[in-house]
Amino acid sequence: STLCELYRINERNLQNRRGFVQLGESDVRVLARLAPWARRNAARISREFYDFQFSFGPTVRFFEAQCARKGMTMAQLREHLEGA
């Protein structure tokens, strides 16, 4: 299934979500133009984001609990998160 199906995202609730975060049509157009840049830089941005997440005590404890529950290592979890 697609991510939209998995998270039950459709045009109606997407419009509600955009309204909630105050994302207007002009913002959507700008983000669409930035999509190629985002694809080129996603891995670096994700790595830097998780560098912080995995160095912050409360999130490290959360991740450790997730690993224990799922039977995976922190390295496996991080690889999964960065890839997502």
C-alpha positions in Angstrom: 0.0 0.0 0.0 1.0 3.6 -0.4 1.9 5.9 2.5 -1.3 7.9 1.8 -3.3 4.7 2.3 -1.3 3.7 5.3 -1.8 7.0 7.0 -5.3 7.5 5.5 -4.4 10.8 3.9 -6.9 12.1 1.4 -7.6 15.5 -0.2 -10.0 16.5 2.5 -7.8 15.8 5.5 -4.7 17.0 3.7 -6.5 20.3 3.2 -7.2 20.3 7.0 -3.6 19.5 7.8 -2.3 22.3 5.5 -4.7 24.7 7.2 -3.6 23.6 10.7 0.1 24.3 9.9 -0.9 27.4 7.9 0.5 26.1 4.6 -1.1 28.0 1.8 -1.1 27.4 -1.9 1.9 29.7 -2.5 3.8 27.7 0.2 2.9 24.5 -1.6 4.2 25.9 -4.9 7.5 27.0 -3.3 7.9 23.5 -1.6 7.2 21.8 -5.0 10.0 23.9 -6.6 12.3 22.9 -3.7 11.6 19.1 -4.1 14.6 18.4 -6.3 16.9 20.1 -3.8 15.3 18.2 -0.9 15.8 14.9 -2.7 19.5 15.7 -3.3 20.1 16.7 0.3 17.7 14.4 2.2 20.4 12.0 3.4 22.7 14.7 4.8 19.7 16.5 6.5 18.5 13.2 8.0 22.0 12.3 9.2 22.4 15.7 10.9 19.0 15.5 12.4 19.6 12.1 13.9 23.1 13.1 15.1 21.2 15.5 17.4 18.4 13.0 18.3 21.0 10.3 19.2 23.0 12.7 21.4 20.0 14.1 23.4 19.4 12.1 26.6 15.6 11.9 26.5 15.4 10.8 22.9 18.3 8.3 23.5 16.3 6.7 26.3 13.2 6.6 24.1 15.2 5.0 21.3 16.7 2.5 23.7 13.2 1.5 24.9 12.1 1.1 21.3 15.1 -1.1 20.5 14.5 -3.3 23.5 10.8 -3.7 22.5 11.6 -4.5 18.9 14.7 -6.5 19.5 17.1 -4.4 17.4 20.3 -2.5 18.0 20.6 1.3 18.1 22.6 1.1 14.9 19.8 -0.8 13.2 17.2 1.7 14.5 19.2 4.7 13.3 19.7 3.2 9.9 16.0 2.6 9.6 15.1 6.1 10.8 17.6 7.8 8.5 16.4 5.8 5.6 12.8 6.6 6.2 
